[in-house]
Structures are given as C-alpha cells and as structure tokens.
Amino acid sequence: MLVLLPPSEGKANGGEGAPLRPESLSLPGLTAAREAVLGELVELCSGDEEKAREVLGLSEGLRGEVAKNAGLRAAGARPAGEIYTGVLYDALGLATLDAAARRRAADSLLVFSGLWGAVRVTDRIPSYRCSMGVKLPGLGALAGHWRAPMAEVLPEAAADGLVLDLRSSAYAAAWRPKGEVAGRTATVRVLHAPTRKVVSHFNKATKGRIVRSLLTAGAEPKDPGELVGVLRELGYAVEAEAPGKAGKAWALDVLVDEVH
C-alpha cells in the first residue's frame, strides 16, 4: 500500500542536525528536479526579499520564511515525519505509533512537496516554505515542473499495490495515476453525514486518523474494494463509487458527524 499525503503549511524547526543531502532522499529519480527547485528557491530568497515574498505568497508575518529558504543548504535537517506538523499530522501521531506501525509508515507513506516532489517520512529534510502552487521565475508552476519526473518515478513506487490518495487538489496536480495504477487507486473525501457537504478542518483530522488506524491495525488491503471493507471494520462510515471505466480511480466518501 502506498499512501499519498499532502504536506503541512506549518513546519517544525529543522534543529541542529546535519544539513540536507539531496542525494540521500528516497525516489532518486527526482534528484535532478529537486536540485532545480532548491537552487532557484535559494537564489530567489537570497535576493530581493519583497520579490521573494510575492512569489511565495507570504504575508508580512511570514517574512522570516524568506531567510529560512535562503539558508536551506546549510540548515539542520530532521526526518520529514517530524518536520511536517498541523491537523493531519497531529491526528496521525507518527511519534506515538508502536515500532511495527512506524515501520509500516516508513514503507507506505509518501508526502508530496513543492520543493522535494515527494519524500518518505524517514527522509531527512530542513524546514522550508514552498507550496505546490508557487510559480518560480525560472521554472514556472511547480506542479507542471514535477509532472514529468513524477510520471517516471511514481508508478514504480506504487508497485502493484493499493494507492490511497489523500492529497489536496494542488498536490494531486503534480501526479495523477493513470492506466492500471489508477484502477487500484482510491481517493477520499470527508463529508458531513447529515448535509453531505465537504468539511474542511475535520477533513484533515479524519484523514490523519484513517492512516493511523490502517497502520496500527497492520491492515494491508490489496485494492480499493478491500480498503472499503477494512475501513468499515475499523469503524468508519464509507460510501464507495467504483470507476465506470478502466483507468479511473475509485472515489471513497467517509462520512462524519462532527465538522469542527
């Protein structure tokens, strides 16, 4: 099973650990594309601060993120699972998983990123600020920059198992499973059960809990149909729509009563 996660806007400090080694990251087929984004981001943030803020969409209160990006090559790095914070990652609670569940997380979780493309939770990265919606002056829209290398690398990472896609639309734009990979992919929406409306904050929390439930249960569904059964056994209210034709992903709706 491969679980595709969005990153978080908020990130923990990289700390005093050894700096980033791009060649050490998982999915080495993305190395050249990562170096291109990293180089341009560092150059941008080492120059005109106001221009960098505009390109990155940073408010006045986030001015300090520009200097952080400028120093990325020398900044301390930590496992990505410790860097990413926020609602989804709080609910997932990687640090509180038992040893077996942590091993499963290391094998199955893939976090998408405007800067790194995608990383494992065990990959050591520094804290940074660069969303997938950014358009860098030289490279253009990052989602477009990542499409070709992702198309080469991600099908191999997905192997022949289930792909559980929990990404937001901005990050889904960087890689959309196609062909037979799409047929064993399940996307998830979280809906307020009484109104059938998409929820926001609780959407992220529910996705984090779903991943935690699967990891702690040691569940290994082989395809979207099996996933639906597993989630129902774990106590989730799930409605599933199988694709009407080959090459399309399954659509799963998880129904919740709370919307806060």
DRENBA-54755 format. One record per atom (N, C-alpha, C, CB): x, y, z. Coordinates in steps of 0.001 Angstrom, whole numbers, padded with zeros to 6 digits, always signed. Atoms other than C-alpha are relative to their C-alpha. Last residue first. Glycine has a CB too. Example, Ala and Ser with C-alpha at 12.3 -4.5 7.8 and 13.67 -1.06 7.14 Angstrom:
-000820-001190-000060;+013670-001060+007140;-000770+001090+000730;+000414+000462-001415;+000890-001190+000000;+012300-004500+007800;+000900+001200+000000;-000992+000027+001246;
This chain:
-000894-001030-000535;-015180+021298+013674;+001442-000330-000351;-000165+000132+001531;-000560-000804+001086;-017392+019242+011342;+000954+001075+000509;-001115+000645-000798;-000601-001234-000491;-018529+016352+013538;+000624+000760-001166;+001059-000296+001091;+001042-000829-000604;-020969+013732+012222;+000540+001347+000461;-000632-000727+001171;-000232-000333-001411;-018534+012102+009816;-001145+000873+000498;+001372+000725+000190;+001021-000843-000596;-018990+010303+006487;+000270+000207+001485;-001386-000611-000210;+000035+000366-001409;-016015+008960+004543;-000922+000996+000694;+001444-000003+000642;+000493-001053-000894;-016614+009228+000796;-000043-000567+001424;-001426+000518-000452;+000532+000398-001308;-014494+006986-001433;-000436+001240+000773;+001057-000805+000810;+000304-001161-000825;-013932+007595-005158;-000660-000473+001285;-000913+001004-000758;+001178+000125-000840;-012196+004772-007062;-000182+001293+000788;+000120-001223+000952;-000134+000336-001418;-009649+005858-009635;-001362-000201+000647;+000774+001094+000738;+000524-001018-000892;-010096+005697-013413;+000116-000468+001448;-001463+000329-000350;-000895-001146-000042;-008037+003754-015945;-000483+001144+000854;+000228+000489-001358;-001391+000275-000361;-010788+001316-016825;+000823+001280-000008;+000613-001030-000961;-000794+000561+001083;-014367+002534-016887;+001437-000177+000457;-000064+000897-001250;+000865+000506+001060;-017220+003395-014553;+000760-000599-001161;-000875+001091-000500;-000091-000733+001270;-014944+003691-011586;-000855-000642-001066;+001444+000076-000477;-000980+000621+000888;-016213+002138-008348;+000029+000756-001317;-000326-001500-000235;+000452-000014+001393;-018054+004541-006081;+001108-000586-000866;-000374+001452-000468;-000991+000164+001061;-017648+003862-002395;-000658+000034-001367;+000768-001307+000179;+000746+000256+001220;-019536+005045+000673;+001005-000024-001141;-001120+001077-000237;-000597-000222+001312;-017681+004702+003952;-001010-000308-001096;+001261-000860-000177;+001147+000065+000907;-018765+005023+007573;+000490+000406-001385;-001182+000928+000487;+000285-001167+000832;-015582+004286+009501;-001228-000240-000863;+001206+000341-000880;+000989-000900-000582;-015459+001786+012372;-000333+001240-000808;+000463+000420+001306;-000664-000886-000963;-012273-000171+011674;-000933+001082+000545;+001208+000652-000649;-000329+000807-001179;-014304-002929+010022;+000650+000837+001098;+000928-001148-000390;+001270+000243-000702;-015752-000298+007688;+000229-000843+001244;-001014-000698-000931;+000388-001235-000687;-012235+000840+006818;-001319-000181+000751;-000118+001157-001005;-000865-000203-001161;-011169-002729+006070;-000428+001246+000774;+001474+000122-000438;+000351+000955-001041;-014150-003372+003800;+000817+000195+001262;+000179-001402-000506;+001326-000360-000504;-013585-000187+001817;-000404-000932+001137;-001046-000052-001134;-000159-001144-000887;-009890-000998+001526;-001336+000419+000595;+000634+001169-000748;-000418+000508-001311;-010670-004435+000093;+000142+001138+001003;+001326-000767-000118;+001122+000746-000549;-012588-002782-002746;+000308-000567+001371;-000388-001112-000934;+000987-000886-000617;-009825-000242-003243;-001203-000731+000591;-000478+000992-001010;+000662-000813+001014;-007179-002928-003806;-001067+000855+000670;-000621-000889-001114;-000694+000119+001289;-004685-005065-001896;-000591+000895-001079;-000034-001431-000470;+000944+000213+001112;-005736-004085+001604;+000728+000041-001330;-001120+001061+000020;-000679-000011+001286;-002810-004463+004027;-000987-000289-001130;+001142-001024-000010;+000844+000347+001149;-004065-003651+007509;+000790+000121-001300;-001251+000907-000049;-000805+000855+000875;-001484-003709+010288;-000760-000420-001232;+000469-001224+000745;+000669+001288+000200;-004181-002401+012603;+000843-000966-000818;-001339+000208-000681;+000021+000707-001286;-001884+000367+013853;-000672-001370-000128;-000729+000845+001059;-001354+000369-000433;-001033+001480+010328;-000031-000815+001278;+000855+001248+000205;-000529+001025+000905;-004606+001396+008989;+001376-000480+000459;+000084+000544-001438;+000760+001241-000205;-005977+003260+012009;+000552-001133-000858;-001486+000221-000319;-000438+000594-001273;-003208+005879+011823;-000703-001334+000247;-000276+000968+001173;-001332+000554+000208;-003957+006478+008144;+000505-000660+001277;+000976+001094-000459;+000118+001164+000888;-007662+006880+008843;+001361-000654-000195;-000597+000411-001367;+000470+001136-000810;-006958+009150+011805;-000139-001265-000842;-001347+000335+000661;-001075+000429-000882;-004868+011508+009663;-000392-001213+000832;+000408+001136+000910;-000979+000687+000839;-007584+011577+007008;+001187-000475+000832;+000480+000922-001131;+000525+001326+000316;-010151+012394+009686;+000970-000781-000866;-001348+000112-000699;-000089+000846-001193;-008066+015264+011048;-000473-001420-000298;-000828+000600+001146;-001401+000338-000236;-007588+016745+007587;+000142-000934+001195;+000826+001270+000222;-000471+000796+001123;-011290+016612+006711;+001435-000469+000254;-000083+000809-001311;+000192+001394-000405;-012159+017894+010183;+000373-000969-001117;-001448-000231+000423;-000941+000377-001061;-010619+021243+009265;-000117-001489+000335;-000250+000846+001264;-001348-000536+000207;-012526+021477+005978;+000969-000489+001062;-000031+001520-000006;-000454-000724-001179;-015779+019535+005645;+001453+000415-000203;-000157-000865+001284;-001408+000238-000297;-017319+018580+002299;+000391+000835+001213;+000901+000340-001226;-000923-001048+000417;-021113+018774+002459;+001422-000372+000383;-000388+001347+000624;-000786+000475+001148;-023301+015652+002596;+000909+001109-000557;-000940-000515-001110;+000159-000963+001089;-025622+017556+004971;+000656-000434-001303;+000562+001318+000413;+001375-000500+000188;-026311+014945+007676;-000183+000875-001233;-000418+000779+001207;+001030+000996+000304;-023050+012975+007164;-001399+000593-000202;-000051-001014+001104;+000874-000100-001171;-020591+015855+006959;-001235-000853-000285;-000394+001506+000313;+001259-000730+000088;-018330+014613+004185;-000697+000031+001347;-000912-000627-001052;+000639+000100-001310;-014664+013579+004071;-001224+000898-000023;+000982+000401+001161;+000596-001248-000478;-013425+012908+000549;-000573-000265+001383;-001109+000531-000986;+000890-000091-001167;-011026+010105-000296;-000497+001428+000186;+000724-000479+001277;-000032-001355-000545;-009278+008998-003485;-001062+000107+001089;-000232+001070-001121;+001220-000493-000647;-008714+005295-004112;+000240+001414+000504;-000435-000934+001168;-000135-001212-000814;-006139+003994-006590;-001357+000384+000572;+000589+001169-000835;-000175+000445-001393;-006111+000425-007911;+000307+001170+000926;+001124-001041+000090;+001031+000972-000348;-007601+001342-011289;+000126-000560+001401;+000027-001117-000968;+001222-000716-000367;-005402+004432-011463;-001096-000964+000452;-000495+000840-001181;-000262-000562-001335;-002312+002205-011427;-001234+000759+000486;+001246+000943-000025;+000353+001005-001003;-003832+000217-014336;+000313+000476+001412;+000736-001300-000279;+000009+001400+000399;-003836+003273-016544;-000361-000941+001131;+001331-000376-000550;+000626+000325+001281;-003041+006592-014949;+000001-001502-000228;+000723+000710-001152;-000177+001374+000455;-002244+007932-011508;-000781-000268-001278;-000431-000975+001086;+001293+000678-000001;-002347+011728-011362;+000212-001420-000521;-001056+000775-000871;+000010+001372+000510;+000907+013381-010387;-001390-000586+000134;+001028-000877+000745;-001374+000365+000355;+001742+017049-009740;+000111-001435-000509;+000909+000183+001199;-000307-000467+001353;-001919+018134-009880;+001399-000405-000451;-000140+001507-000073;+000417+001033+000950;-002681+015964-006835;+000344+000395-001429;-001503-000263+000122;-001068+001004+000034;-000623+018439-004826;-000353-001163-000916;+000284-000518+001405;-001244-000622+000470;-002876+021406-005563;+001112-001019-000138;+000434+001109+000950;-000019-000119+001456;-006013+019226-005302;+001303+000602-000523;-001168+000841-000460;+000852-001104+000441;-005335+018124-001735;+000192+000195-001497;+000326+001316+000780;-000545-001324+000286;-003715+014743-001246;-001096+001017-000286;+000952-000072-001175;+000614-000928-000952;-005288+011705+000445;+000467+001435-000239;+000323-000422+001435;-000339-001388+000319;-004606+009213-002352;-000778+000951+000902;-000295+000308-001486;+001000-000765-000737;-004560+005591-001185;+000387+001471-000101;-000101-000469+001503;-000432-001384-000184;-002647+003579-003797;-001153+000744+000672;+000408+000676-001376;+000982-001060-000160;-003188-000182-003492;+000690+001355+000124;-000881-000265+001225;+000933-000041-001115;-000431-002494-004643;-000995+001141-000071;+000751+000091+001268;+001246+000610+000458;+001414-003488-007825;-001066+000022+001089;+000251-001432-000454;-000143+001448+000232;+004446-001205-007496;-001338-000573-000475;+000482-000732+001300;+001305+000603-000283;+003291+002265-006349;+000021-001514-000153;-001055+000588-000916;+000208-000044-001445;+006921+003373-006171;-001325-000649+000389;+000042+001445+000499;-000880+001012-000600;+007430+002181-009744;-000172-000033+001503;+001467+000274-000354;+000558+001334+000267;+004377+004148-010900;+000865-001119+000584;-000158-000209-001503;+001072+000432-000893;+005752+007176-009006;-000625-001353-000348;-001062+001030+000009;-000415+000597-001270;+009124+007578-010717;-001151-000630+000791;+000667+001044+000847;-001023+001027+000139;+008602+008320-014405;+000180-000808+001275;+001312+000628-000395;+000556+001034+000868;+005293+010176-014128;+000983-001133-000219;-000406+000593-001335;+000918+000820-000803;+006750+012069-011171;-000566-001151-000837;-001153+000869+000565;-000762+000910-000858;+009672+013247-013309;-000888-000883+000870;+000932+000791+000878;-000781+000976+000771;+007273+014538-015998;+000842-000906+000894;+000905+000721-000988;+000814+001032+000665;+004690+016132-013712;+000841-001051-000719;-000940+000649-000994;-000121+001344-000566;+007036+017899-011290;-000673-001090-000830;-000578-000010+001374;-001404+000426-000066;+007674+021111-013209;+000106-001451+000435;+000792+000895+000964;-000419+000357+001352;+003966+021429-014029;+001434-000502-000042;-000150+001187-000921;+000753+001213+000347;+003002+021333-010351;+000387-000485-001391;-001521+000262+000070;-000679+001192-000502;+005834+023782-009699;-000755-001283-000311;+000202+000113+001486;+000871+000654-000986;+004440+026484-011961;+000614-001322+000443;-001417-000235-000585;+001438-000092+000206;+007314+028262-013728;-000773-000725+001095;-000370-000564-001359;+000594+001321+000230;+010890+027026-013603;-001485+000056-000300;+000228-000875+001194;-000669+000783+001043;+012738+030315-014000;-000711-001287-000368;+001378-000325+000433;-000284-000773+001224;+010547+032833-012165;+000618-000824-001124;+000922+001138+000328;-001335-000576-000088;+009159+030273-009679;+000355+000695-001317;+001044-001092+000341;-000583-000094+001346;+005391+029771-009797;+001357+000685+000130;-000947+000792-000993;-000964-001048+000330;+004167+028579-006379;+000414-000081-001465;+001236-000104+000905;+000633-001027+000818;+001022+026446-006065;+000927+001117-000439;-001130+000582+000739;+000095+000482+001371;+002999+023412-004883;-000630+001037-000924;-000801-001288-000046;+001156+000839+000305;+003913+025283-001729;-000018-000412-001467;-001290+000731+000352;+000148-000025+001454;+007369+026499-000813;-001129-000942-000376;+001331-000401-000722;+001316-000532+000375;+008346+027252+002783;-000073+000108-001510;-000264+001385+000662;-000009-000857+001190;+011163+025257+004358;-001389+000577-000223;+000468-000791-001251;+001258-000742+000050;+012175+023215+007437;+000075+001003-001147;-000290+000721+001360;+000104-001186-000856;+015146+021021+006608;-001407+000586-000058;+001034+001064-000419;+000130-001256+000742;+014848+017477+005232;+000031+001164+000985;-001315+000022-000844;-000399-001161-000790;+015804+013991+006448;-000004+001249-000876;+001396-000218+000629;-000980-000838+000691;+013845+011258+004685;+000303+001237+000833;-000512+000405-001401;-001323+000195-000600;+012072+008985+007192;+001087+000825-000677;+000376-001460-000053;-000003-000671-001307;+008590+010268+006328;+001338-000155+000712;-001118-000552+000881;+000428+000916-001053;+009277+009349+002698;+000056+000726+001343;+000889-001283+000024;-000996+000592-000901;+009561+012226+000272;-000656-001021+000917;+000700+001092+000834;+000610+000925-000952;+007690+013637-002739;+001120-000629+000821;-000858-001098-000731;+000781+000914+000835;+008406+016484-005133;-000791-000956+000862;+000909-000780-000954;-000655+001310+000118;+011071+017977-002865;-000716-000946-000955;+000094-000646+001357;-001457-000044+000081;+010235+021691-003099;+000621-001349-000308;+000564+000522+001282;-000390-000860+001099;+006517+021774-003878;+001498+000028-000215;-000498+001382+000237;-000623-001264-000374;+006022+018783-001624;+000330+000818-001235;+001262-000243+000826;-000274-000834+001169;+004155+015467-001601;+000445+001389+000442;-001246+000096-000909;+000481-001370-000168;+004464+013201+001437;+000399+000830-001216;+000563+000631+001306;-000743-000859+000912;+004759+009447+000775;-000624+001396+000075;-000020-000565-001477;+000427-001396+000079;+003699+006970+003446;+000912+000810-000911;-000034+000624+001391;+001208-000259+000784;+003994+003209+002862;-000361+001468-000182;-001135-000684+000633;+000105+000699+001280;+007374+001875+003931;-001108+000547-000893;-000231-001465+000240;-001209-000269+000782;+008219+004332+006704;-000097-000610-001389;+001235-000542+000721;+000062-001394+000444;+004640+004176+007975;+001192+000340-000890;-000044+000948+001208;+000966-000044+001100;+004770+000365+008080;-000127+001420-000542;-001376-000518+000463;-000634+000632+001171;+007943+000562+010119;-000940+000028-001193;+000409-001457+000317;-000962-000966+000540;+006294+003050+012456;+000724-000576-001208;+001017+000411+001077;+000747-000986+000778;+003336+000677+012856;+000931+001050-000590;-001064+000671+000868;+000463+000650+001228;+005676-002128+013905;-000747+000992-000889;-000906-001200+000335;-001116+000230+000924;+007520+000079+016391;-000460-000608-001319;+001034-000908+000646;-000919+001031-000473;+004394+001420+018077;+001011-000319-001095;-000770-001278+000425;+000265+001333+000534;+002959+004712+016908;+000953-001013+000619;+000131-000008-001534;+000614+000850-001020;+003274+007728+019216;-000393-001379-000520;-001214+000683+000561;-000921+000216-001126;+005767+009695+017126;-000563-000953+001037;+000333+001319+000661;-001075+000935+000329;+003684+009259+013966;+000871-000345+001206;+000862+000579-001097;-000804+000296-001185;+000643+010929+015503;+001121-000996-000231;-000879-000512+001073;-000773+001189+000364;-001701+010709+012506;+000916-000434+001139;+000826+000267-001262;+000915+001146-000106;-004120+013154+014133;+000712-001306-000328;-001203+000186-000934;+000339+000168-001415;-001322+015672+014723;-000895-001218+000190;-000694+001264+000548;-001142+000681-000623;-000087+015048+011173;-000179-000146+001510;+001292+000761-000295;-000096+001383+000478;-003471+015849+009653;+001096-000754+000752;+000278-000031-001518;+001150+000810-000410;-004018+018935+011820;+000140-001461-000420;-001278+000578-000584;+001338-000364+000446;-000614+020559+011525;-001025-001070+000300;+000009+000285-001469;+000892-000102-001157;+003009+019449+011609;-001397+000337-000513;+000506+001083+001027;+001375-000368+000332;+005500+018303+008971;-000874-000058+001245;-000563-000927-001097;+000069-001363+000529;+009118+018385+010148;-001445+000428-000245;+000805+000107-001298;-000112-000931-001130;+008990+015291+012385;-000132+001447-000463;+001340-000198+000725;+001109+000267-000903;+007684+012942+009670;+000031+000851+001252;-000005-001437+000381;+001164-000744+000468;+010134+014601+007284;-001204-000206+000907;-000348-000411-001417;+000933+000809+000785;+013003+013222+009346;-001248+000800-000366;-000394-001265+000776;+000615+001031-000849;+015242+016068+010525;-000892-000875-000879;-000828+000642+001179;+001064+000839+000569;+017575+018502+008769;-000465-001033+001015;+000487-000702-001284;+000137+001319-000592;+019683+021389+010037;-001186-000752-000574;-000135+000112+001498;+000903+000149-001138;+020111+024278+007636;-000017-001428+000527;-001406+000420-000390;-000788+000175-001225;+023222+024665+005444;-000871-000278+001222;+000845+001234+000251;-001084+000962+000232;+021596+024149+002039;+000821-000265+001262;+000916+000505-001108;+000396+001411+000011;+018324+025739+003159;+001169-000975-000119;-000947-000240-001129;-001009+000802-000671;+019779+029116+004137;-000239-001493-000034;+000103+000425+001390;-001313-000374+000508;+017890+031274+001658;+001095-000872+000601;+000280+001466+000293;-000222+000632+001303;+014700+029382+002489;+001387+000306-000550;-001059+000457-000993;-000101+001447-000235;+014919+030389+006151;+000287-000732-001309;-001302-000544+000643;-001366+000268-000473;+015644+033982+005160;+000204-001486+000264;+000298+000805+001277;-000898-000283+001127;+012423+034059+003145;+001439-000311+000395;-000130+001481-000454;-000116+001207+000799;+010464+032333+005917;+000937+000202-001195;-001377-000440-000480;-001156+000792-000422;+011184+035271+008219;+000200-001273-000802;-000134-000351+001438;-001201-000537+000632;+008732+037440+006264;+001224-000852+000327;+000233+001444+000444;-000837+001145+000381;+005879+035203+007419;+001284+000439-000698;-000783-000943-000908;-000329+000789-001187;+004060+037930+009355;+000892-001196-000287;-001254-000473+000648;-001013-000732-000776;+004217+040216+006342;+000455-000813+001206;-000552+001361+000462;+000462-001218-000654;+002294+037608+004367;+001162+000667+000736;-001161-000310+000978;-000187-000080-001450;+003953+035091+002069;-000497+001341+000532;+001483-000203+000367;+001308-000273-000587;+002694+034278-001416;+000024+000110+001503;-000958-001059-000391;+000376+001097-000901;+005955+032610-002466;-001361+000211+000652;+001050-000167+001075;-000004+001264+000736;+006455+034865-005490;-000530-001140+000864;+001414-000327-000491;+001076-000028+000989;+005420+037989-003574;-000097-001329-000735;+000220+001137-000999;+001285+000097-000714;+007587+037192-000554;-001157-000051-000981;-000180+001187+000963;+000135+001375-000474;+010555+036516-002823;-001324-000197+000724;+001165-000366+000923;+000321+000822+001162;+010048+039845-004622;-000210-001452+000439;+001125+000093-001068;+001385-000276+000372;+009899+041636-001291;-000426-000816-001214;-000185+001487-000281;+000932+000650-000927;+013065+039926-000062;-001449+000221-000384;+000228+000503+001404;+000996-000987-000413;+015125+040858-003129;-001071-000677+000861;-000644+000684-001241;+000003-001298+000665;+017976+038355-003281;-001016+000951+000599;-000272-000172-001467;-001251-000665-000363;+018887+035288-001207;+000079+001404-000590;+001193-000828-000469;+000119-000470-001378;+015268+034091-001325;+001289+000629+000522;-000402-001146+000898;+001090-000963-000147;+015255+033827-005106;+000000+000627+001383;-001342-000669-000266;-000414-001222+000693;+018660+032116-005219;-001046+001097+000155;+000247-000284-001487;-001061-000617-000801;+017641+029582-002561;+000448+001314-000637;+001203-000963+000149;+000610-000522-001223;+014384+028854-004392;+001032+000718+000869;-000657-001138+000795;+000708-001236+000316;+016137+028552-007767;-000628+000620+001247;-001075-000264-001050;-000907-001040+000458;+018702+026078-006497;-000718+001304-000267;+000719-000447-001240;-000790-000472-001135;+016183+024040-004499;+000913+001152-000415;+000831-001150+000590;+000864-000828-000847;+013783+023802-007435;+000803+000593+001156;-001188-000829+000542;+000420-001167+000769;+016479+022605-009863;-000862+000930+000849;-000767-000433-001254;-001121-000935+000034;+018076+020300-007291;-000388+001276-000751;+001230-000656-000659;-000127-000617-001329;+014720+018643-006680;+001104+001054+000007;+000289-001075+001070;+001111-000950-000117;+014182+018058-010408;+000030+000697+001354;-001349-000716-000199;-000285-001141+000879;+017629+016478-010672;-001091+001058+000105;+000140-000466-001457;-001113-000821-000491;+017021+014267-007625;+000253+001227-000862;+001258-000828+000071;+000448-001386-000128;+013536+013009-008591;+001144+000952+000332;-001071+000101+001065;+000346-000502+001320;+014783+009656-009916;-000491+001442+000005;-001041-000873-000607;-001132-000723+000602;+016386+009191-006514;-000258+000497-001410;+001202-000878-000016;+000403-000289+001378;+012983+008287-005016;+001093+000786-000720;-001329+000786-000025;+000652+001087+000729;+014151+008456-001395;-000403+000468-001396;-001236-000512+000773;+001454+000116-000077;+016436+011264-000295;-000500-001202-000792;-000662+001276-000511;+000372+001045-000956;+020182+010736+000183;-001507-000222+000065;+000519+000353+001378;-000203+001321+000598;+021196+012603-002983;-000406-001132+000929;+001443-000170-000395;+001056+000337+000973;+019625+015786-001606;+000134-001400-000580;+000008+000998-001127;-000759+000642+001067;+021934+015760+001447;-001018-000459-001048;+000876-001214+000545;+000601+000801+001071;+020356+018263+003821;+001049-000606-000929;-000963+000852-000808;+000790-000612+001068;+022299+019589+006789;-000474-001007-001042;+000806+001076-000676;-000810-000167+001204;+023359+017612+009871;-000861+000569-001114;+000635-001343-000435;-000524+001200+000641;+021097+018171+012863;+000852+000318-001218;-001132-000907-000399;-001453-000121+000154;+020764+021397+014813;+000623-001216-000677;+000645+000209+001352;-000889+000326-001099;+017023+021838+014582;+001466+000128-000376;-000277-001388+000483;-000891+001088+000376;+014939+021670+011418;+000991-000388+001082;+000742+000370-001225;-001353-000446+000304;+012237+023748+013047;+000881-001188-000335;+000590+000789+001173;-000887-000109-001155;+008769+022271+012874;+001357+000505-000454;+000139-001359+000726;-001060+001011-000101;+006583+023000+009879;+000823+000241+001245;+000904+000016-001249;-000850-000158-001181;+003304+024793+009280;+001019-001127+000073;-000851+000034+001282;-000558-001342+000117;+001969+024707+005722;+000944+000265+001167;-001124+001063-000046;+000691-000984-000826;+001582+020951+006020;+000627+001359-000253;+000068-000377+001514;-000846-000467-001091;+002469+018384+003361;-000834+000884+000925;+001241+000775-000543;-000454-001376+000226;-000177+016499+001380;+000995+000363+001095;-001206+001004-000018;+000429-001028-000945;-000233+012720+001736;+000395+001393-000490;+000603-000265+001386;-000460-001303+000468;-000083+009828-000740;-000589+001089+000894;-000397+000231-001487;+000910-001055-000456;-000399+006401+000898;+000592+001352-000385;-000241-000086+001549;-000685-001285+000046;+001238+003472-000916;-001026+001073+000346;+000656+000261-001409;+000843-001196+000000;+000000+000000+000000;+000876+001243+000000;-000952+000008+001221;
